[in-house]
Amino acid sequence: MQDFSGRTAVITGGASGIGLGMARSFAARGMRLVLADLDDALLKAAESEFSEAGISVVCQVCDVSKLEDVERLAEATLDHFGGVHVVCSNAGVGLPTSARNLKLSDWEWIINVDLWGPIYAVKTFLPLIEEQGFGHINATSSMAGLVSSQMMGAYNVAKHGVVALMAAVERELRAKKSAVRASVLCPGPINTNISRHSVDFRPGRGKPKGDSEKAGKLAGNIQSALENGMHPDEVGELVAKAIEQEKFWILTHPHWTKTVQKQLDAMILDQTLIRA
């Protein structure tokens, strides 16, 4: 997709972090924006930022784990702009707890947001993009969608699922010779508030109690990595350029692919897991 000007982009998790970075890159290319998020205060701040810059923007509170919310988001997009050309299913959550000790309610919540959110986006928005005759659908996975680490079981499962989902969508689009393309974003550490937002919006609120000592240490390490991570605006630009160049894989930290290669080699040669 080369021509962004005057087109419409929908971004979930669009009020902060990677989603806001995407919105800024799309706005710089002349796109109209539809931003969805659970945080109404951040949505209002994003709306002010873009409105003051003369960008056409619609903001809507949306829980991507609920199909009806995603469908309402699509309706609002069509009502305001008449169509949609780019969709980025970016909203996500995660909690550092072992697979065996994470409560089933937390398993369901993480998978509902991180995997069912992109599934609902594909089911709801892909037909609308195809009506335009061209466009792009993207979903945010993670390096955890390529190599699983300990203490992040539900997150790993969901993010691996996102990679599989988008690969299936892209292959199906190619098979029908569609002008619509799909891609998957697999970021490493990015300077976002995903950890705090995950705690704030977790059903029942607060941190899970299982694995308290080990999980607490991992949470601290994750937070440190995020605070020293890539700026979200850089990620947004990578996504916009990948859409322009019709790339499927969007990797923020290419050197991390060495870990992926190590895992592939270990799988093929020794049928073992590397330490990650």
GIMORA-V388002 format. One line per field, one symbol per residue. ss: DSSP state (A for helix, B for strand, O for the rest). burial: b if it has 24 or more other C-alpha atoms within 12 Angstrom, else e. A space follows every 10 residues. Layout:
# GIMORA-V388002
ss = ???
burial = ???
This chain:
# GIMORA-V388002
ss = OOOOOOOBBB BBOOOOAAAA AAAAAAAAOO OBBBBBBOOA AAAAAAAAAA AAOOOOBBBB BOOOOOAAAA AAAAAAAAAA AOOOOBBBBO OOOOOOBOOO OOOAAAAAAA AAAAAAAAAA AAAAAAAAAA AAOOBBBBBB OOAAAOOOOO OBAAAAAAAA AAAAAAAAAA AAAAAOOOOB BBBBBBOOOB OOOAAAAAAA AOOOOOOOOO OAAAAAAAAA AAAAAAAOOB OAAAAAAAAA AAAAAOOOBB BOOAAAAAAA AAAAAAAAAA OOOOOO
burial = beebeebbbb bbbbbbbbbb bbbbbbbbbb bbbbbbbbbe ebbbebbebb eeeebbbbbb bbbbbbbebb bebbebbbee eebbbbbbbb bbbbbbbbbe ebbeebbebb bbbbbbbbbb bbbbbbbbbb eeebbbbbbb bbbbbbbbbb bbbbbbbbbb bbbbbbbebb eebeeeeebb bbbbbbbbbb bbbbbbbbbe bbeeeebbee beeebeeebe ebeeebeebb bbbbbbbbbb bbbbebbbbb bbbeeeeebb eebeeeeeee eeeeee
